[in-house]
């Protein structure tokens, strides 16, 4: 079973070998409302932890998605181009955004596990 | 006896409308808007609420808007015409007009609805509805400009709800019989369960529908009865904005403000023919000059290619990369099934079909100048005899 971590920016990170699959949490999609467009980075882009990785446009507003890890974009979920509503329907599955080749595994240590993220969300509301 | 008014203050300074408890009960997500705590959406979500209003009937709380009366011993319409470019003198009793309060430079202080009624003695009186965020300034302006000539009475205890969509007439007529025969942009004084109401056939969605003014103490009862009817659902501010944008209707503060004239804002249709000939309203010099020579910039529809929306503030460039304007409203049109926007461009670039670029996150997003509205209006037309 793969290990899923969470960031304070409401992203989930599933580590598969030296690659991290990244998306926004179910809580985040609920807050955003109906997603209508996702601006994904190009494959090959170098991203830095905390830097811009993607933009989610909901009916309400545009929201930045920050890279939770430093690395290189090795794959993007191009199915979201035609069907951005996948993010609302299955944020933590089919609605994944990008895969990043992890540059520094020590960055994973600062992320939350599922229980800590749940507590984090409850403390925010 | 409930004496709550639409002006109720809360400790945090954000006011609540009389429908606040109903919004909470229905699961509304409340946000501060125009000084009030208002629902941006209900559990159905903006897309579903938008679609529901276009196909059935949506109920909106617009009690944050300002309601007032203007009265004078005689000639109240001529007095109002000192402030707006709309034809008010020849407006029929029970008819309403969309117009704008203009400043001395022809800029728009606010847009508003003016309805003509008669009091018990047959003297004309005007019922005025203005935007919530502008109401204090509007009312001070009207009082200052017309003091001594007209009596201006605020109506803060009144709530206002809108019922919009193709099922609105059937729904409202089941509670207030006769409203189904009202013509578009007409209004009547009537009653519901002993409370006097003003029903106006108008709205801000492009659909058929009504706005209903009723005392704040009675609005929850009326709203609850409407929501109990089949096909009526509560709608939040999010869908209100996407509906009006698809309908090509201006949002004050975004698409129109004190710098934009009604000619630039494509509101020439709302300026009375006689008023264009006679002038006599604030900023008439600029407005009449723009009517004869054409404005330097004009509000247009913008249809971005693809799915990415361009939002308020995005620059508009020609295909040669020259700055030619700015997006004033933009988002996703659920019925249009694509991104929609409005913005000002230099007049030379305003032709429908023209290609422009919208600058979104530093990148060029190709778009075409589009005819407005994006979604055809579906206003009620009385059957011809």
Interface residues (C-beta under 8 A of the other chain):
Chain A: X33 X34 X36 X37 X39 X55 X57 X59 X60 X61 X62 X81 X84
Chain B: X40 X41 X45 X46 X47 X50 X238 X242 X307 X308 X309 X311 X331 X332 X334 X339 X361
